[in-house]
Amino acid sequence: MHERTFVKTKSNVYKIGQTKDIKNRMNGYAKGSKLLYTIQCSDSKKLEKIILNYLKSNDKYIQVKEYGNEYFSCDLKCLTNDIHNLVKIHDGVESTEIV
């Protein structure tokens, strides 16, 4: 998720998270926020923990704690590639959607 604040300032800060209902979840974000990447998996809570732990331990990703535990400053292409690979390894799901 590229929240409106970061879209307006052209900051490479992205929020990582999971949801079971994307339409409902999107209503919780400010107008102008952009959903940039989604991927289906069988256990989103488990995968979210794996992804967040990976990002926190990798020097390519800078956790922006002032906004919360799920915010990272990084290159979007690296982020989406790493998330895709982590889900593929830990869940075996191939279906992805890039928005």
C-alpha positions as CSV (number, residue, x, y, z in Angstrom):
1,M,0.0,0.0,0.0
2,H,1.3,3.4,-0.9
3,E,-0.6,5.7,1.5
4,R,-1.7,9.1,0.3
5,T,0.9,10.9,2.5
6,F,3.7,9.1,0.7
7,V,2.1,9.4,-2.7
8,K,1.9,13.2,-2.3
9,T,5.5,13.5,-1.1
10,K,6.8,10.9,-3.6
11,S,8.4,8.9,-0.8
12,N,9.3,5.3,-1.3
13,V,7.5,4.2,1.9
14,Y,5.1,1.3,1.7
15,K,2.8,-0.4,4.1
16,I,2.8,-4.2,4.2
17,G,-0.2,-6.0,5.6
18,Q,-2.7,-8.8,5.2
19,T,-6.5,-8.8,4.9
20,K,-9.3,-11.2,4.1
21,D,-11.5,-8.5,2.6
22,I,-9.5,-6.1,0.3
23,K,-12.5,-3.9,-0.6
24,N,-13.5,-3.3,3.0
25,R,-9.8,-2.7,4.0
26,M,-9.3,-0.2,1.2
27,N,-12.2,1.9,2.7
28,G,-10.0,2.4,5.8
29,Y,-7.3,4.3,3.9
30,A,-7.4,8.0,2.9
31,K,-8.5,8.9,-0.6
32,G,-5.5,9.0,-2.9
33,S,-3.8,5.9,-1.3
34,K,-2.8,3.3,-3.9
35,L,-2.9,-0.5,-3.6
36,L,0.2,-1.5,-5.6
37,Y,0.5,-5.2,-5.1
38,T,-1.6,-8.1,-3.9
39,I,-1.0,-11.8,-3.7
40,Q,-3.2,-14.7,-2.6
41,C,-2.1,-17.2,-0.1
42,S,-3.6,-19.9,2.1
43,D,-2.5,-18.4,5.5
44,S,-2.1,-14.7,5.3
45,K,-1.4,-14.2,9.0
46,K,1.5,-16.7,8.9
47,L,2.9,-15.2,5.7
48,E,2.6,-11.7,7.0
49,K,4.9,-12.6,9.9
50,I,7.4,-14.3,7.6
51,I,7.4,-11.3,5.2
52,L,7.8,-8.7,8.0
53,N,10.6,-10.7,9.7
54,Y,12.4,-11.0,6.4
55,L,12.1,-7.3,5.6
56,K,13.3,-6.3,9.1
57,S,16.3,-8.5,8.8
58,N,17.3,-7.4,5.3
59,D,19.5,-4.3,4.6
60,K,17.5,-3.5,1.4
61,Y,14.6,-2.5,3.6
62,I,14.5,0.4,6.1
63,Q,11.7,0.0,8.7
64,V,10.1,3.4,9.2
65,K,9.0,2.8,12.8
66,E,7.6,6.3,13.3
67,Y,4.6,5.2,11.2
68,G,4.4,1.6,12.6
69,N,5.9,-1.8,12.3
70,E,4.5,-2.5,8.8
71,Y,6.1,0.5,7.0
72,F,9.3,0.2,5.0
73,S,11.3,2.5,2.8
74,C,12.6,0.6,-0.2
75,D,12.6,0.0,-3.9
76,L,9.1,-1.2,-4.9
77,K,10.3,-3.7,-7.5
78,C,12.6,-5.4,-5.0
79,L,9.8,-5.4,-2.4
80,T,7.2,-7.1,-4.7
81,N,9.8,-9.6,-6.0
82,D,10.8,-10.6,-2.5
83,I,7.2,-10.9,-1.3
84,H,6.3,-13.0,-4.3
85,N,9.3,-15.3,-3.7
86,L,8.6,-15.7,0.0
87,V,4.9,-16.6,-0.6
88,K,5.9,-19.0,-3.4
89,I,8.4,-20.7,-1.0
90,H,6.2,-20.8,2.1
91,D,2.8,-21.2,0.5
92,G,3.3,-22.6,-3.0
93,V,0.8,-20.1,-4.5
94,E,1.4,-18.9,-8.0
95,S,-1.5,-16.5,-8.4
96,T,-0.5,-12.8,-8.2
97,E,-2.0,-9.6,-9.1
98,I,-0.2,-6.3,-9.5
99,V,-2.4,-3.3,-9.4
